[in-house]
Amino acid sequence: MNAIEIKNISKKISEQEILKHISFNIKKGEIYGLLGQNGAGKSTLMKIMFNILKADSGEVTILGEKIIGDEGNSIFAKVSSIIEAPIFYQKLTVYENLEIHCDYMGKAYKKDIDKILQVVGFDDKVKHKKIRDLSMGMKQRLALGRAILCKPEILVLDEPINGLDPKGVMDIRELLLTLKAQGMTVLISSHIIAELEKIVDRIGIIHHGVFVEELTMEQIQRDEIDLEAYFVNILSGGIK
């Protein structure tokens, strides 16, 4: 069964075509990577998935439910995301921010806050820090912790390792693989090829708003494809 189905999505912003008839599916329980340079349309597509932006044409289906216009979509209770810079209450602590998140997502999740903070590498000292005192990398870790706190079936991440040091990148990589092993579906966008190769099952390449190619990691390894060279060739207009 597909967790996410993207069908013929197109979007113009100020007469500029950002997405052009994008179609692909993501299977339940896989990590799917969207690869594209900055400005390729990855973030726009994710915003359309969450009704932050409206597509000019096409449709998105998540866990069997079509995402329609301004109507409330109950399926979003089963999906978490980090799209663009995470927003927190700057004067409150790490722990207090997660408590507030649980107040509207489900108070029963409060019992898991300490566990989630440990998962993303925060000790007791950090959990009492105010958000304004955290580094960008720490905020990124906290955003991921908040996203998985309520046990979503699908996790959508837009450039999740921005601002992280090498240890942080490795920690996030291991966490995503653990979540996949637990049955979670993950969609991750990035322009960092080496990191995607280490965790994804399939990679979809977007260039200038066009879904150019899809490759499985099995295919990449079997055919000994140099993904970086392959991607650069696409960017320069080479034949796939």
C-alpha positions as CSV (number, residue, x, y, z in Angstrom):
1,M,0.0,0.0,0.0
2,N,1.1,3.5,-0.8
3,A,1.5,5.9,2.2
4,I,1.6,9.0,-0.1
5,E,0.4,9.4,-3.7
6,I,1.4,12.5,-5.6
7,K,-0.6,12.8,-8.9
8,N,0.1,15.4,-11.6
9,I,0.8,18.3,-9.2
10,S,1.5,21.7,-10.9
11,K,2.0,25.1,-9.3
12,K,2.8,28.6,-10.5
13,I,3.8,31.4,-8.2
14,S,3.8,34.9,-9.7
15,E,3.5,33.3,-13.2
16,Q,6.6,31.2,-12.6
17,E,6.1,27.5,-13.0
18,I,7.5,26.0,-9.7
19,L,6.1,22.5,-10.2
20,K,5.3,20.8,-13.5
21,H,3.0,17.8,-13.5
22,I,4.8,16.0,-10.6
23,S,3.8,12.4,-10.0
24,F,5.2,9.7,-7.7
25,N,4.3,7.3,-4.9
26,I,5.8,6.5,-1.5
27,K,5.3,3.1,-0.1
28,K,4.4,2.5,3.6
29,G,7.4,1.9,5.7
30,E,10.1,3.2,3.4
31,I,12.4,6.2,3.5
32,Y,12.0,8.1,0.3
33,G,14.5,10.9,-0.6
34,L,13.7,13.9,-2.8
35,L,16.9,15.1,-4.3
36,G,17.2,18.5,-6.0
37,Q,19.2,21.7,-5.8
38,N,17.9,24.7,-3.9
39,G,14.9,26.1,-5.7
40,A,14.1,22.9,-7.5
41,G,10.5,22.8,-5.9
42,K,11.0,20.3,-3.1
43,S,9.7,22.7,-0.3
44,T,6.8,23.9,-2.5
45,L,5.7,20.3,-3.0
46,M,5.8,19.6,0.7
47,K,3.8,22.7,1.5
48,I,1.1,21.6,-1.0
49,M,1.0,18.2,0.8
50,F,0.1,19.9,4.0
51,N,-2.3,22.5,2.5
52,I,0.0,25.3,3.3
53,L,0.0,26.1,-0.5
54,K,-2.7,25.0,-3.0
55,A,-1.8,23.3,-6.2
56,D,-3.0,24.6,-9.5
57,S,-3.8,21.1,-10.6
58,G,-3.4,17.5,-9.5
59,E,-4.0,15.8,-6.1
60,V,-2.3,14.4,-3.0
61,T,-3.5,11.3,-1.2
62,I,-2.1,10.5,2.2
63,L,-2.9,7.1,3.8
64,G,-5.9,6.8,1.5
65,E,-7.3,10.2,2.2
66,K,-7.3,12.9,-0.5
67,I,-6.1,16.3,0.7
68,I,-8.8,18.7,-0.4
69,G,-8.8,22.5,-0.4
70,D,-9.7,24.3,2.8
71,E,-11.5,21.3,4.3
72,G,-10.1,19.8,7.5
73,N,-8.1,16.7,6.8
74,S,-8.2,14.3,9.8
75,I,-5.3,12.4,8.3
76,F,-2.9,15.1,9.4
77,A,-3.1,13.8,12.9
78,K,-1.1,10.8,11.7
79,V,1.5,12.9,9.9
80,S,4.3,15.1,11.3
81,S,6.6,17.4,9.5
82,I,9.5,19.9,9.6
83,I,9.1,22.3,6.7
84,E,11.3,25.5,6.8
85,A,12.6,26.8,10.1
86,P,11.0,25.3,13.2
87,I,9.0,27.8,15.3
88,F,9.1,27.6,19.1
89,Y,8.1,29.8,22.1
90,Q,11.5,31.6,22.6
91,K,11.0,32.5,26.2
92,L,9.9,29.0,27.3
93,T,12.1,26.0,28.0
94,V,12.7,23.0,25.7
95,Y,10.5,20.9,28.0
96,E,7.7,23.5,28.3
97,N,7.5,23.8,24.5
98,L,7.0,20.0,24.2
99,E,4.3,20.2,27.0
100,I,2.4,22.8,25.0
101,H,2.7,20.6,21.9
102,C,1.1,17.7,23.9
103,D,-1.7,20.0,25.1
104,Y,-3.2,20.2,21.7
105,M,-1.9,16.8,20.2
106,G,-2.9,14.7,23.2
107,K,-1.9,15.1,26.9
108,A,-1.1,11.4,27.2
109,Y,2.0,12.0,25.2
110,K,3.5,14.1,28.0
111,K,4.8,10.9,29.6
112,D,7.1,10.4,26.6
113,I,8.8,13.8,26.6
114,D,11.8,12.8,28.6
115,K,12.3,9.7,26.4
116,I,12.1,11.7,23.2
117,L,14.5,14.3,24.5
118,Q,17.0,11.5,25.2
119,V,16.4,10.1,21.7
120,V,17.5,13.4,20.1
121,G,20.5,13.8,22.4
122,F,19.3,16.2,25.1
123,D,20.2,15.7,28.7
124,D,18.3,17.1,31.8
125,K,20.4,20.3,31.7
126,V,19.4,21.1,28.1
127,K,15.7,20.4,28.7
128,H,15.5,23.3,31.1
129,K,17.2,25.7,28.7
130,K,15.1,28.4,27.0
131,I,14.7,28.2,23.3
132,R,16.4,31.5,22.7
133,D,19.6,30.0,24.2
134,L,19.8,27.1,21.8
135,S,22.0,26.8,18.7
136,M,20.5,26.3,15.3
137,G,21.5,22.6,15.4
138,M,19.9,22.1,18.8
139,K,16.6,23.7,17.6
140,Q,16.7,21.3,14.6
141,R,17.1,18.3,17.0
142,L,14.2,19.6,19.1
143,A,12.0,20.1,16.0
144,L,12.6,16.4,15.1
145,G,11.8,15.3,18.7
146,R,8.6,17.3,18.6
147,A,7.7,15.8,15.2
148,I,8.0,12.2,16.5
149,L,6.7,12.7,20.0
150,C,3.1,11.9,19.0
151,K,4.1,8.7,17.1
152,P,3.1,9.7,13.6
153,E,2.7,7.1,10.8
154,I,4.4,9.5,8.3
155,L,7.3,11.9,8.9
156,V,8.0,14.6,6.3
157,L,11.3,16.4,6.6
158,D,12.6,19.3,4.5
159,E,16.4,19.6,4.8
160,P,16.5,18.2,8.4
161,I,20.3,18.2,8.8
162,N,20.8,21.9,8.1
163,G,22.8,23.4,10.9
164,L,23.9,20.1,12.5
165,D,27.5,19.2,13.2
166,P,28.8,15.8,12.0
167,K,27.8,14.0,15.2
168,G,24.3,15.5,14.9
169,V,24.0,14.4,11.3
170,M,25.0,10.8,12.3
171,D,22.6,10.8,15.2
172,I,19.7,11.9,12.9
173,R,20.6,9.3,10.3
174,E,20.5,6.5,12.9
175,L,17.3,7.8,14.4
176,L,15.6,7.8,11.0
177,L,16.7,4.3,10.3
178,T,15.3,3.2,13.7
179,L,12.0,4.9,12.9
180,K,11.8,3.0,9.6
181,A,12.5,-0.2,11.4
182,Q,9.5,0.6,13.7
183,G,7.3,0.9,10.6
184,M,7.3,4.7,10.1
185,T,7.2,6.1,6.5
186,V,9.7,9.0,6.0
187,L,9.9,11.5,3.2
188,I,13.1,13.5,3.3
189,S,14.2,16.3,1.0
190,S,17.9,17.3,0.7
191,H,20.6,18.4,-1.7
192,I,23.2,16.4,0.2
193,I,23.6,13.3,-1.9
194,A,26.0,11.4,0.5
195,E,23.5,11.5,3.4
196,L,20.5,10.4,1.3
197,E,22.4,7.4,-0.1
198,K,23.0,6.2,3.5
199,I,19.3,6.0,4.5
200,V,16.8,6.0,1.6
201,D,15.2,3.1,-0.2
202,R,14.4,5.2,-3.2
203,I,15.4,8.6,-4.6
204,G,13.3,10.9,-6.7
205,I,15.2,13.6,-8.5
206,I,13.5,17.0,-9.1
207,H,15.1,19.6,-11.4
208,H,13.5,23.0,-12.2
209,G,10.1,21.7,-11.0
210,V,10.1,18.5,-13.1
211,F,10.3,15.0,-11.6
212,V,13.2,13.8,-13.7
213,E,14.0,10.3,-12.5
214,E,13.5,7.8,-9.8
215,L,16.1,5.3,-8.6
216,T,16.1,2.6,-6.0
217,M,19.2,2.2,-3.8
218,E,19.2,-1.5,-5.0
219,Q,19.6,-0.2,-8.6
220,I,22.2,2.3,-7.7
221,Q,24.3,-0.3,-5.9
222,R,23.8,-3.1,-8.5
223,D,24.7,-0.8,-11.4
224,E,27.5,0.9,-9.4
225,I,26.0,4.3,-10.2
226,D,27.9,7.3,-9.0
227,L,24.9,9.3,-7.8
228,E,26.7,12.5,-7.5
229,A,28.0,12.4,-11.1
230,Y,24.6,11.2,-12.2
231,F,22.9,14.1,-10.5
232,V,25.4,16.7,-11.8
233,N,24.9,15.3,-15.3
234,I,21.1,15.9,-15.0
235,L,21.6,19.4,-13.7
236,S,23.8,20.2,-16.7
237,G,21.2,18.9,-19.1
238,G,22.8,15.6,-19.8
239,I,20.9,12.6,-21.0
240,K,19.6,10.4,-18.1
